[in-house]
Every structure is written in C-alpha cells, then in structure tokens.
Amino acid sequence: MTTVPSPDSTDEPEPVLTFDVRETQYCTAVERITTVLGVTVNDALEDADPWHAGDVVVDGTRVRVVDLPRVFGAHARALPGGDERKLVVFEPVDDAGTSSGWLVDAVGGVRSVDRSTLLPARASERFVRGRLEVDGTTTLWLDERAING
C-alpha cells in the first residue's frame, strides 16, 4: 500500500485527538482545537441540518455545531450510557470570529501518530485525509478544514 504524502510532514510525531462516532474511531490534528466540552443532546437536533445543528456560545465565541453522527449517516439518537456527548471546538474559522464544533459520541484522548503511516482514504470516505492505526484500532483521520470550511 502507498502512503499519502503530506506537504508538511516531518519526522516528528503529530498529536491528534481520537474520538468515536458510533462504532468508528476518528482523529484530527489538535493544533486548531481549543476545547472539548460535555454536552447533553436534545430531540431538537433530530430535525436540524446536521451541518448546522445549532449554535452555542463558548467563552464568548459563537460555535456552529456540526452533528458528525448524522453527517456520516447515523440516524439513531440513542447512545449507550445516556445522551451526553462531546463537542470538539475549533479555533474561529471566519472573519466574524465564529468557530465550528463537532458533536461526537466519545473522546478517547490525545495520541502521537507518525504521519508517514497514513494510508489513502477510500473513495467513499468523505472528508477523510487517510487511515492509520492508533492504539491497534483502524482510525480515520478527518480533514478539519474540509469539514469546517
């Protein structure tokens, strides 16, 4: 298999945040993440656009919520262990200072990964930079800039 070349790759390990959406493990680089919050999901999200499931204010900054489970096609709202999810909040992405936040099912933590082990994403994997093994689990590396704009 070939690896995905990265224009900014180095020999240094890169820190990524791992998280789960349903039964799939994902990650993204931590460099633009500002915080991770616990949130309670209500039924109002059911009918909302998954790309703009709502807004919250975090430390005075408006955060546009992206409901990743529904973006990736999951429609069932029930989660084992209750309705508390995590909101991964990124640095502001527009001139108005609005941030994006990804609603995810659970957060695993920060891990260091070797970018040289990143394998190409499958054609059917939207917004995925590539695949790699993290702690023995196949993990999809999401393209934060493609999702957040």
OpenMM code with the backbone's topology and positions (N, CA, C; nanometers):
from openmm import Vec3, app, unit

residues = "MET THR THR VAL PRO SER PRO ASP SER THR ASP GLU PRO GLU PRO VAL LEU THR PHE ASP VAL ARG GLU THR GLN TYR CYS THR ALA VAL GLU ARG ILE THR THR VAL LEU GLY VAL THR VAL ASN ASP ALA LEU GLU ASP ALA ASP PRO TRP HIS ALA GLY ASP VAL VAL VAL ASP GLY THR ARG VAL ARG VAL VAL ASP LEU PRO ARG VAL PHE GLY ALA HIS ALA ARG ALA LEU PRO GLY GLY ASP GLU ARG LYS LEU VAL VAL PHE GLU PRO VAL ASP ASP ALA GLY THR SER SER GLY TRP LEU VAL ASP ALA VAL GLY GLY VAL ARG SER VAL ASP ARG SER THR LEU LEU PRO ALA ARG ALA SER GLU ARG PHE VAL ARG GLY ARG LEU GLU VAL ASP GLY THR THR THR LEU TRP LEU ASP GLU ARG ALA ILE ASN GLY".split()
positions = [
    Vec3(0.0831, -0.1176, 0.0000),
    Vec3(0.0000, 0.0000, 0.0000),
    Vec3(0.0876, 0.1240, 0.0000),
    Vec3(0.0370, 0.2278, -0.0593),
    Vec3(0.1109, 0.3534, -0.0586),
    Vec3(0.0595, 0.4427, 0.0526),
    Vec3(0.1449, 0.5323, 0.0964),
    Vec3(0.1011, 0.6276, 0.1964),
    Vec3(0.0680, 0.7588, 0.1293),
    Vec3(-0.0062, 0.8421, 0.1993),
    Vec3(-0.0468, 0.9715, 0.1468),
    Vec3(0.0642, 1.0714, 0.1784),
    Vec3(0.1285, 1.1287, 0.0768),
    Vec3(0.2323, 1.2266, 0.1071),
    Vec3(0.1706, 1.3523, 0.1656),
    Vec3(0.2405, 1.4108, 0.2581),
    Vec3(0.1916, 1.5323, 0.3202),
    Vec3(0.2940, 1.6421, 0.3002),
    Vec3(0.2510, 1.7581, 0.2488),
    Vec3(0.3459, 1.8651, 0.2244),
    Vec3(0.4103, 1.9164, 0.3521),
    Vec3(0.3445, 1.8989, 0.4661),
    Vec3(0.4007, 1.9491, 0.5905),
    Vec3(0.4450, 1.8364, 0.6821),
    Vec3(0.4741, 1.7188, 0.6248),
    Vec3(0.5137, 1.6069, 0.7080),
    Vec3(0.6571, 1.6252, 0.7567),
    Vec3(0.6807, 1.5777, 0.8766),
    Vec3(0.8134, 1.5806, 0.9361),
    Vec3(0.8366, 1.4456, 1.0004),
    Vec3(0.9545, 1.4296, 1.0564),
    Vec3(0.9837, 1.3063, 1.1286),
    Vec3(0.9264, 1.3092, 1.2700),
    Vec3(0.8753, 1.4246, 1.3107),
    Vec3(0.8198, 1.4395, 1.4449),
    Vec3(0.6802, 1.3778, 1.4521),
    Vec3(0.6490, 1.3088, 1.5627),
    Vec3(0.5120, 1.2591, 1.5798),
    Vec3(0.4151, 1.3771, 1.5880),
    Vec3(0.2950, 1.3573, 1.5380),
    Vec3(0.1940, 1.4638, 1.5418),
    Vec3(0.0852, 1.4281, 1.6413),
    Vec3(0.0504, 1.5215, 1.7292),
    Vec3(-0.0589, 1.4941, 1.8234),
    Vec3(-0.1948, 1.5043, 1.7539),
    Vec3(-0.2780, 1.4042, 1.7765),
    Vec3(-0.4143, 1.4027, 1.7248),
    Vec3(-0.5091, 1.3720, 1.8392),
    Vec3(-0.6326, 1.4186, 1.8257),
    Vec3(-0.7379, 1.3849, 1.9208),
    Vec3(-0.8174, 1.2703, 1.8602),
    Vec3(-0.8313, 1.1612, 1.9341),
    Vec3(-0.9134, 1.0492, 1.8866),
    Vec3(-1.0529, 1.0620, 1.9469),
    Vec3(-1.1516, 1.0205, 1.8674),
    Vec3(-1.2901, 1.0256, 1.9138),
    Vec3(-1.3715, 0.9243, 1.8356),
    Vec3(-1.4880, 0.8909, 1.8894),
    Vec3(-1.5751, 0.7916, 1.8277),
    Vec3(-1.7037, 0.8553, 1.7781),
    Vec3(-1.7464, 0.8091, 1.6623),
    Vec3(-1.8785, 0.8389, 1.6076),
    Vec3(-1.9376, 0.7033, 1.5742),
    Vec3(-2.0364, 0.6651, 1.6551),
    Vec3(-2.0922, 0.5305, 1.6515),
    Vec3(-1.9794, 0.4304, 1.6755),
    Vec3(-1.9605, 0.3311, 1.5933),
    Vec3(-1.8578, 0.2301, 1.6192),
    Vec3(-1.7266, 0.2579, 1.5471),
    Vec3(-1.7086, 0.3771, 1.4922),
    Vec3(-1.5878, 0.4090, 1.4163),
    Vec3(-1.5013, 0.5075, 1.4940),
    Vec3(-1.3698, 0.4812, 1.4949),
    Vec3(-1.2775, 0.5743, 1.5593),
    Vec3(-1.2223, 0.6708, 1.4550),
    Vec3(-1.2211, 0.7982, 1.4895),
    Vec3(-1.1695, 0.9049, 1.4047),
    Vec3(-1.0621, 0.9800, 1.4812),
    Vec3(-0.9898, 1.0649, 1.4096),
    Vec3(-0.8978, 1.1572, 1.4743),
    Vec3(-0.8850, 1.2819, 1.3885),
    Vec3(-0.8285, 1.3861, 1.4476),
    Vec3(-0.7939, 1.5077, 1.3760),
    Vec3(-0.6793, 1.5725, 1.4511),
    Vec3(-0.6011, 1.6526, 1.3810),
    Vec3(-0.4880, 1.7198, 1.4438),
    Vec3(-0.5373, 1.8125, 1.5547),
    Vec3(-0.4609, 1.8206, 1.6629),
    Vec3(-0.5031, 1.9020, 1.7770),
    Vec3(-0.4697, 2.0497, 1.7607),
    Vec3(-0.3913, 2.0858, 1.6614),
    Vec3(-0.3394, 2.2220, 1.6510),
    Vec3(-0.4467, 2.3314, 1.6481),
    Vec3(-0.5662, 2.3034, 1.5985),
    Vec3(-0.6705, 2.4065, 1.5913),
    Vec3(-0.7856, 2.3821, 1.6888),
    Vec3(-0.7746, 2.2791, 1.7723),
    Vec3(-0.8785, 2.2515, 1.8721),
    Vec3(-0.8546, 2.3418, 1.9930),
    Vec3(-0.9622, 2.4080, 2.0380),
    Vec3(-0.9484, 2.4965, 2.1538),
    Vec3(-0.9993, 2.4326, 2.2823),
    Vec3(-1.1020, 2.3474, 2.2737),
    Vec3(-1.1561, 2.2837, 2.3934),
    Vec3(-1.2452, 2.1659, 2.3542),
    Vec3(-1.2724, 2.0807, 2.4518),
    Vec3(-1.3688, 1.9722, 2.4370),
    Vec3(-1.4633, 1.9824, 2.5553),
    Vec3(-1.5939, 1.9870, 2.5255),
    Vec3(-1.6956, 2.0045, 2.6288),
    Vec3(-1.7933, 1.8883, 2.6296),
    Vec3(-1.8455, 1.8559, 2.7468),
    Vec3(-1.9560, 1.7618, 2.7560),
    Vec3(-2.0851, 1.8361, 2.7264),
    Vec3(-2.1720, 1.7788, 2.6456),
    Vec3(-2.2997, 1.8412, 2.6129),
    Vec3(-2.4102, 1.7368, 2.6210),
    Vec3(-2.5294, 1.7832, 2.6511),
    Vec3(-2.6461, 1.6958, 2.6502),
    Vec3(-2.7236, 1.7250, 2.5228),
    Vec3(-2.7546, 1.6200, 2.4497),
    Vec3(-2.8242, 1.6334, 2.3221),
    Vec3(-2.9732, 1.6203, 2.3466),
    Vec3(-3.0495, 1.7109, 2.2842),
    Vec3(-3.1946, 1.7001, 2.2967),
    Vec3(-3.2549, 1.6629, 2.1610),
    Vec3(-3.3830, 1.6336, 2.1606),
    Vec3(-3.4504, 1.5885, 2.0386),
    Vec3(-3.4575, 1.6947, 1.9302),
    Vec3(-3.4321, 1.8212, 1.9635),
    Vec3(-3.4398, 1.9282, 1.8639),
    Vec3(-3.3378, 1.9080, 1.7524),
    Vec3(-3.2283, 1.8396, 1.7806),
    Vec3(-3.1266, 1.8148, 1.6778),
    Vec3(-3.1765, 1.7186, 1.5704),
    Vec3(-3.2744, 1.6379, 1.6045),
    Vec3(-3.3256, 1.5372, 1.5124),
    Vec3(-3.3656, 1.5963, 1.3778),
    Vec3(-3.4275, 1.7138, 1.3786),
    Vec3(-3.4756, 1.7747, 1.2551),
    Vec3(-3.3835, 1.8836, 1.2021),
    Vec3(-3.2763, 1.9110, 1.2726),
    Vec3(-3.1856, 2.0177, 1.2314),
    Vec3(-3.0938, 1.9693, 1.1184),
    Vec3(-3.0443, 2.0645, 1.0425),
    Vec3(-2.9446, 2.0362, 0.9404),
    Vec3(-2.8189, 1.9858, 1.0107),
    Vec3(-2.7679, 1.8668, 0.9800),
    Vec3(-2.6505, 1.8164, 1.0519),
    Vec3(-2.5275, 1.9053, 1.0353),
    Vec3(-2.5224, 1.9828, 0.9256),
    Vec3(-2.4088, 2.0726, 0.9034),
    Vec3(-2.4194, 2.1997, 0.9853),
    Vec3(-2.5386, 2.2299, 1.0367),
    Vec3(-2.5594, 2.3448, 1.1253),
    Vec3(-2.6714, 2.3064, 1.2212),
    Vec3(-2.6363, 2.2180, 1.3136),
    Vec3(-2.7358, 2.1620, 1.4053),
    Vec3(-2.7764, 2.2600, 1.5137),
    Vec3(-2.7103, 2.3730, 1.5178),
    Vec3(-2.7411, 2.4749, 1.6167),
    Vec3(-2.6168, 2.5552, 1.6466),
    Vec3(-2.6310, 2.6499, 1.7379),
    Vec3(-2.5200, 2.7343, 1.7815),
    Vec3(-2.5137, 2.7315, 1.9329),
    Vec3(-2.3930, 2.7377, 1.9855),
    Vec3(-2.3711, 2.7559, 2.1281),
    Vec3(-2.2665, 2.8650, 2.1434),
    Vec3(-2.2614, 2.9236, 2.2601),
    Vec3(-2.1586, 3.0237, 2.2884),
    Vec3(-2.0628, 2.9638, 2.3901),
    Vec3(-1.9351, 2.9633, 2.3554),
    Vec3(-1.8306, 2.9098, 2.4414),
    Vec3(-1.7289, 3.0208, 2.4648),
    Vec3(-1.7135, 3.0613, 2.5902),
    Vec3(-1.6194, 3.1684, 2.6257),
    Vec3(-1.6370, 3.2914, 2.5377),
    Vec3(-1.7628, 3.3282, 2.5108),
    Vec3(-1.7925, 3.4471, 2.4327),
    Vec3(-1.7840, 3.4306, 2.2826),
    Vec3(-1.7530, 3.3104, 2.2350),
    Vec3(-1.7410, 3.2845, 2.0913),
    Vec3(-1.8579, 3.1993, 2.0443),
    Vec3(-1.9215, 3.2418, 1.9347),
    Vec3(-2.0308, 3.1624, 1.8771),
    Vec3(-1.9712, 3.0415, 1.8080),
    Vec3(-2.0274, 2.9239, 1.8364),
    Vec3(-1.9799, 2.7976, 1.7800),
    Vec3(-2.0935, 2.7339, 1.7017),
    Vec3(-2.0703, 2.7116, 1.5710),
    Vec3(-2.1659, 2.6413, 1.4852),
    Vec3(-2.1444, 2.4916, 1.5063),
    Vec3(-2.2503, 2.4205, 1.5453),
    Vec3(-2.2404, 2.2783, 1.5783),
    Vec3(-2.2640, 2.1930, 1.4537),
    Vec3(-2.1685, 2.1051, 1.4259),
    Vec3(-2.1796, 2.0066, 1.3185),
    Vec3(-2.2048, 1.8719, 1.3857),
    Vec3(-2.3161, 1.8081, 1.3536),
    Vec3(-2.3563, 1.6802, 1.4133),
    Vec3(-2.2925, 1.5671, 1.3318),
    Vec3(-2.1681, 1.5290, 1.3675),
    Vec3(-2.0958, 1.4293, 1.2878),
    Vec3(-2.1671, 1.2947, 1.2746),
    Vec3(-2.2332, 1.2424, 1.3806),
    Vec3(-2.3031, 1.1148, 1.3587),
    Vec3(-2.4036, 1.1215, 1.2431),
    Vec3(-2.4758, 1.2329, 1.2310),
    Vec3(-2.5727, 1.2429, 1.1212),
    Vec3(-2.5056, 1.2794, 0.9903),
    Vec3(-2.3981, 1.3574, 0.9926),
    Vec3(-2.3244, 1.3862, 0.8686),
    Vec3(-2.2780, 1.2555, 0.8051),
    Vec3(-2.2333, 1.1614, 0.8903),
    Vec3(-2.1853, 1.0337, 0.8396),
    Vec3(-2.2936, 0.9285, 0.8305),
    Vec3(-2.4210, 0.9705, 0.8356),
    Vec3(-2.5309, 0.8806, 0.8017),
    Vec3(-2.5970, 0.8079, 0.9148),
    Vec3(-2.5606, 0.8330, 1.0400),
    Vec3(-2.6260, 0.7649, 1.1514),
    Vec3(-2.7511, 0.8428, 1.1893),
    Vec3(-2.8648, 0.7742, 1.1965),
    Vec3(-2.9893, 0.8438, 1.2270),
    Vec3(-3.0413, 0.8144, 1.3670),
    Vec3(-2.9983, 0.7055, 1.4260),
    Vec3(-3.0461, 0.6725, 1.5607),
    Vec3(-2.9788, 0.7638, 1.6616),
    Vec3(-3.0548, 0.8209, 1.7540),
    Vec3(-3.0002, 0.9147, 1.8514),
    Vec3(-2.9582, 0.8457, 1.9802),
    Vec3(-3.0086, 0.7266, 2.0084),
    Vec3(-2.9793, 0.6635, 2.1367),
    Vec3(-2.8326, 0.6227, 2.1447),
    Vec3(-2.7737, 0.6503, 2.2593),
    Vec3(-2.6352, 0.6132, 2.2860),
    Vec3(-2.6302, 0.5276, 2.4104),
    Vec3(-2.5451, 0.4263, 2.4119),
    Vec3(-2.5288, 0.3531, 2.5366),
    Vec3(-2.4773, 0.4483, 2.6444),
    Vec3(-2.5326, 0.4401, 2.7637),
    Vec3(-2.4844, 0.5229, 2.8731),
    Vec3(-2.5443, 0.6618, 2.8783),
    Vec3(-2.6466, 0.6902, 2.8002),
    Vec3(-2.7118, 0.8200, 2.8093),
    Vec3(-2.6901, 0.9070, 2.6886),
    Vec3(-2.7373, 1.0297, 2.6999),
    Vec3(-2.7337, 1.1219, 2.5877),
    Vec3(-2.6194, 1.2225, 2.5941),
    Vec3(-2.5256, 1.2097, 2.6899),
    Vec3(-2.4163, 1.3061, 2.6941),
    Vec3(-2.3160, 1.2742, 2.5842),
    Vec3(-2.2833, 1.3765, 2.5096),
    Vec3(-2.1851, 1.3652, 2.4023),
    Vec3(-2.0740, 1.4648, 2.4295),
    Vec3(-1.9831, 1.4741, 2.3387),
    Vec3(-1.8735, 1.5704, 2.3481),
    Vec3(-1.8811, 1.6655, 2.2297),
    Vec3(-1.8445, 1.7894, 2.2538),
    Vec3(-1.8357, 1.8900, 2.1494),
    Vec3(-1.6892, 1.9307, 2.1388),
    Vec3(-1.6286, 1.8991, 2.0246),
    Vec3(-1.4895, 1.9345, 1.9976),
    Vec3(-1.4927, 2.0705, 1.9290),
    Vec3(-1.4375, 2.1741, 1.9952),
    Vec3(-1.4462, 2.3117, 1.9467),
    Vec3(-1.3121, 2.3526, 1.8849),
    Vec3(-1.3215, 2.4154, 1.7665),
    Vec3(-1.2039, 2.4581, 1.6920),
    Vec3(-1.1875, 2.6091, 1.6987),
    Vec3(-1.0701, 2.6561, 1.6597),
    Vec3(-1.0442, 2.7995, 1.6505),
    Vec3(-1.1431, 2.8628, 1.5532),
    Vec3(-1.1662, 2.9939, 1.5675),
    Vec3(-1.2578, 3.0620, 1.4741),
    Vec3(-1.2168, 3.0399, 1.3284),
    Vec3(-1.3211, 3.0248, 1.2432),
    Vec3(-1.2960, 2.9931, 1.1020),
    Vec3(-1.3390, 3.1034, 1.0061),
    Vec3(-1.3994, 3.2111, 1.0588),
    Vec3(-1.4411, 3.3177, 0.9674),
    Vec3(-1.4089, 3.4548, 1.0264),
    Vec3(-1.4276, 3.5574, 0.9460),
    Vec3(-1.3952, 3.6937, 0.9876),
    Vec3(-1.4816, 3.7428, 1.1029),
    Vec3(-1.5986, 3.6840, 1.1204),
    Vec3(-1.6869, 3.7234, 1.2304),
    Vec3(-1.6459, 3.6573, 1.3621),
    Vec3(-1.5458, 3.5701, 1.3573),
    Vec3(-1.4995, 3.5030, 1.4781),
    Vec3(-1.5800, 3.3808, 1.5164),
    Vec3(-1.6591, 3.3279, 1.4236),
    Vec3(-1.7384, 3.2078, 1.4502),
    Vec3(-1.6490, 3.0845, 1.4434),
    Vec3(-1.6674, 2.9957, 1.5391),
    Vec3(-1.5948, 2.8689, 1.5421),
    Vec3(-1.6869, 2.7572, 1.4970),
    Vec3(-1.6269, 2.6430, 1.4692),
    Vec3(-1.7046, 2.5219, 1.4441),
    Vec3(-1.6800, 2.4262, 1.5590),
    Vec3(-1.7824, 2.3466, 1.5877),
    Vec3(-1.7701, 2.2422, 1.6888),
    Vec3(-1.8299, 2.1144, 1.6353),
    Vec3(-1.7599, 2.0042, 1.6564),
    Vec3(-1.8080, 1.8749, 1.6101),
    Vec3(-1.8714, 1.8005, 1.7258),
    Vec3(-1.9965, 1.7606, 1.7090),
    Vec3(-2.0637, 1.6763, 1.8061),
    Vec3(-2.0203, 1.5327, 1.7799),
    Vec3(-1.9613, 1.4682, 1.8806),
    Vec3(-1.9130, 1.3307, 1.8674),
    Vec3(-1.9679, 1.2486, 1.9831),
    Vec3(-1.9579, 1.1167, 1.9723),
    Vec3(-2.0135, 1.0302, 2.0759),
    Vec3(-1.9232, 1.0191, 2.1986),
    Vec3(-1.7923, 1.0119, 2.1778),
    Vec3(-1.6982, 0.9972, 2.2892),
    Vec3(-1.5608, 1.0433, 2.2431),
    Vec3(-1.4802, 1.0887, 2.3381),
    Vec3(-1.3440, 1.1318, 2.3081),
    Vec3(-1.2474, 1.0353, 2.3747),
    Vec3(-1.1512, 0.9878, 2.2970),
    Vec3(-1.0523, 0.8939, 2.3503),
    Vec3(-0.9363, 0.9643, 2.4170),
    Vec3(-0.8863, 1.0702, 2.3552),
    Vec3(-0.7738, 1.1433, 2.4119),
    Vec3(-0.6745, 1.1823, 2.3049),
    Vec3(-0.5666, 1.2452, 2.3470),
    Vec3(-0.4620, 1.2887, 2.2548),
    Vec3(-0.3589, 1.1775, 2.2426),
    Vec3(-0.3238, 1.1459, 2.1198),
    Vec3(-0.2224, 1.0442, 2.0889),
    Vec3(-0.1231, 1.1041, 1.9912),
    Vec3(-0.0003, 1.0555, 1.9956),
    Vec3(0.1008, 1.0958, 1.8977),
    Vec3(0.1035, 0.9921, 1.7875),
    Vec3(0.0983, 1.0388, 1.6620),
    Vec3(0.0992, 0.9464, 1.5490),
    Vec3(0.2096, 0.9847, 1.4511),
    Vec3(0.2497, 0.8870, 1.3744),
    Vec3(0.3510, 0.9055, 1.2702),
    Vec3(0.2771, 0.9278, 1.1388),
    Vec3(0.2852, 1.0495, 1.0851),
    Vec3(0.2131, 1.0814, 0.9607),
    Vec3(0.2569, 0.9929, 0.8444),
    Vec3(0.3775, 0.9392, 0.8507),
    Vec3(0.4245, 0.8567, 0.7392),
    Vec3(0.3477, 0.7254, 0.7289),
    Vec3(0.2711, 0.6896, 0.8326),
    Vec3(0.1914, 0.5661, 0.8287),
    Vec3(0.0504, 0.5892, 0.7766),
    Vec3(0.0184, 0.7140, 0.7396),
    Vec3(-0.1151, 0.7469, 0.6907),
    Vec3(-0.1376, 0.6848, 0.5526),
    Vec3(-0.2397, 0.6009, 0.5435),
    Vec3(-0.2758, 0.5363, 0.4177),
    Vec3(-0.3866, 0.6150, 0.3496),
    Vec3(-0.3985, 0.6049, 0.2171),
    Vec3(-0.5021, 0.6807, 0.1455),
    Vec3(-0.6433, 0.6446, 0.1927),
    Vec3(-0.7298, 0.7438, 0.1896),
    Vec3(-0.8718, 0.7201, 0.2196),
    Vec3(-0.9351, 0.6471, 0.1022),
    Vec3(-1.0397, 0.5737, 0.1305),
    Vec3(-1.1168, 0.5100, 0.0236),
    Vec3(-1.1996, 0.6171, -0.0461),
    Vec3(-1.2325, 0.5940, -0.1703),
    Vec3(-1.3092, 0.6921, -0.2479),
    Vec3(-1.4427, 0.7245, -0.1817),
    Vec3(-1.5011, 0.6297, -0.1102),
    Vec3(-1.6317, 0.6501, -0.0468),
    Vec3(-1.6229, 0.7244, 0.0869),
    Vec3(-1.5037, 0.7507, 0.1358),
    Vec3(-1.4865, 0.8142, 0.2661),
    Vec3(-1.4758, 0.9661, 0.2516),
    Vec3(-1.5891, 1.0316, 0.2695),
    Vec3(-1.5944, 1.1778, 0.2564),
    Vec3(-1.5219, 1.2443, 0.3720),
    Vec3(-1.4486, 1.3503, 0.3430),
    Vec3(-1.3811, 1.4337, 0.4418),
    Vec3(-1.2720, 1.3611, 0.5200),
    Vec3(-1.2217, 1.2524, 0.4649),
    Vec3(-1.1187, 1.1737, 0.5321),
    Vec3(-0.9856, 1.1946, 0.4615),
    Vec3(-0.8828, 1.2340, 0.5380),
    Vec3(-0.7483, 1.2524, 0.4831),
    Vec3(-0.6807, 1.1189, 0.4585),
    Vec3(-0.7105, 1.0216, 0.5434),
    Vec3(-0.6485, 0.8906, 0.5295),
    Vec3(-0.6815, 0.8030, 0.6492),
    Vec3(-0.6196, 0.6846, 0.6505),
    Vec3(-0.6416, 0.5850, 0.7555),
    Vec3(-0.5087, 0.5525, 0.8214),
    Vec3(-0.5113, 0.5232, 0.9498),
    Vec3(-0.3927, 0.4784, 1.0193),
    Vec3(-0.4337, 0.3988, 1.1418),
    Vec3(-0.3376, 0.3313, 1.2007),
    Vec3(-0.3609, 0.2553, 1.3229),
    Vec3(-0.3260, 0.3438, 1.4418),
    Vec3(-0.4181, 0.3535, 1.5368),
    Vec3(-0.3933, 0.4253, 1.6610),
    Vec3(-0.4302, 0.3307, 1.7743),
    Vec3(-0.3331, 0.2966, 1.8559),
    Vec3(-0.3547, 0.2021, 1.9671),
    Vec3(-0.4198, 0.0725, 1.9192),
    Vec3(-0.3787, 0.0249, 1.8013),
    Vec3(-0.4283, -0.1013, 1.7490),
    Vec3(-0.5647, -0.0953, 1.6824),
    Vec3(-0.6198, 0.0246, 1.6660),
    Vec3(-0.7519, 0.0403, 1.6043),
    Vec3(-0.7398, 0.1204, 1.4756),
    Vec3(-0.8032, 0.0717, 1.3688),
    Vec3(-0.8066, 0.1493, 1.2448),
    Vec3(-0.8811, 0.2792, 1.2723),
    Vec3(-0.8166, 0.3890, 1.2362),
    Vec3(-0.8671, 0.5224, 1.2678),
    Vec3(-0.8708, 0.6053, 1.1408),
    Vec3(-0.9811, 0.6760, 1.1195),
    Vec3(-0.9944, 0.7638, 1.0038),
    Vec3(-0.9572, 0.9053, 1.0449),
    Vec3(-0.8610, 0.9640, 0.9743),
    Vec3(-0.8158, 1.0998, 1.0047),
    Vec3(-0.9026, 1.1968, 0.9259),
    Vec3(-0.9844, 1.2752, 0.9970),
    Vec3(-1.0741, 1.3694, 0.9315),
    Vec3(-1.0006, 1.4970, 0.8919),
    Vec3(-1.0433, 1.5531, 0.7790),
    Vec3(-0.9877, 1.6774, 0.7274),
    Vec3(-1.0673, 1.7933, 0.7878),
    Vec3(-1.0136, 1.8512, 0.8933),
    Vec3(-1.0831, 1.9568, 0.9673),
    Vec3(-1.1166, 2.0754, 0.8769),
    Vec3(-1.0260, 2.1136, 0.7916),
    Vec3(-1.0508, 2.2310, 0.7045),
    Vec3(-1.1619, 2.2029, 0.6039),
    Vec3(-1.1727, 2.0810, 0.5533),
    Vec3(-1.2781, 2.0475, 0.4580),
    Vec3(-1.4158, 2.0483, 0.5261),
    Vec3(-1.4215, 2.0039, 0.6502),
    Vec3(-1.5488, 1.9997, 0.7218),
    Vec3(-1.5892, 2.1386, 0.7701),
    Vec3(-1.4941, 2.2131, 0.8242),
    Vec3(-1.5256, 2.3430, 0.8846),
    Vec3(-1.5274, 2.4585, 0.7857),
    Vec3(-1.4704, 2.4366, 0.6688),
    Vec3(-1.4700, 2.5427, 0.5685),
    Vec3(-1.3538, 2.6366, 0.5816),
] * unit.nanometer
topology = app.Topology()
chain = topology.addChain("A")
for resn in residues:
    res = topology.addResidue(resn, chain)
    for name in ("N", "CA", "C"):
        topology.addAtom(name, app.Element.getBySymbol(name[0]), res)
